[in-house]
Amino acid sequence: MALTTLRLIEGPLTGPRARRELIVARMAKDLVTYDAFRVEADAIRALMAREYSPFDVLRFVDDARQVAVQEIVAKEMSKS
C-alpha cells in the first residue's frame, strides 16, 4: 500500500481571471462612489485609502477606471 502526501494549495482558490474580474468590479464601484475615476492620481489615492493591495491598485487602476466610466455611461443612457 502506497501512501500519498497531500499538499495544501498556496494562494486563492479562484482562478486568476475570476479574481481579477472581482477586484476590478469592486474597485470600479468604489471609484464611482468616491467620484475618483476621472484622474488617475485621484483613483490611486482613493483605492489605497480603501486598503486594496498596492500591487493590485497599480495593476488594475486603469481597468477599474474604464469599468467605472462604462457604468456611468450605461446609467446615463438608461435614463433617456
Contacts in CASP RR format, 6 or more apart in sequence:
PFRMAT RR
TARGET T0000
AUTHOR 0000-0000-0000
METHOD contacts of the structure
MODEL  1
MALTTLRLIEGPLTGPRARRELIVARMAKDLVTYDAFRVEADAIRALMAR
EYSPFDVLRFVDDARQVAVQEIVAKEMSKS
12 19 0 8 1.000
14 22 0 8 1.000
20 60 0 8 1.000
20 63 0 8 1.000
23 52 0 8 1.000
23 56 0 8 1.000
23 60 0 8 1.000
24 60 0 8 1.000
24 63 0 8 1.000
24 64 0 8 1.000
24 67 0 8 1.000
25 67 0 8 1.000
27 47 0 8 1.000
27 52 0 8 1.000
27 56 0 8 1.000
27 57 0 8 1.000
27 60 0 8 1.000
27 61 0 8 1.000
27 63 0 8 1.000
27 64 0 8 1.000
27 67 0 8 1.000
28 37 0 8 1.000
28 64 0 8 1.000
28 65 0 8 1.000
28 67 0 8 1.000
28 68 0 8 1.000
28 71 0 8 1.000
29 68 0 8 1.000
29 71 0 8 1.000
30 36 0 8 1.000
30 46 0 8 1.000
30 47 0 8 1.000
30 50 0 8 1.000
31 37 0 8 1.000
31 43 0 8 1.000
31 46 0 8 1.000
31 47 0 8 1.000
31 64 0 8 1.000
31 65 0 8 1.000
31 68 0 8 1.000
32 68 0 8 1.000
32 71 0 8 1.000
32 72 0 8 1.000
34 46 0 8 1.000
36 42 0 8 1.000
36 43 0 8 1.000
36 45 0 8 1.000
36 46 0 8 1.000
36 47 0 8 1.000
37 43 0 8 1.000
37 64 0 8 1.000
37 65 0 8 1.000
37 68 0 8 1.000
37 69 0 8 1.000
37 72 0 8 1.000
40 61 0 8 1.000
40 62 0 8 1.000
40 65 0 8 1.000
43 61 0 8 1.000
43 64 0 8 1.000
43 65 0 8 1.000
44 57 0 8 1.000
44 58 0 8 1.000
44 61 0 8 1.000
47 57 0 8 1.000
47 61 0 8 1.000
47 64 0 8 1.000
48 54 0 8 1.000
48 57 0 8 1.000
END
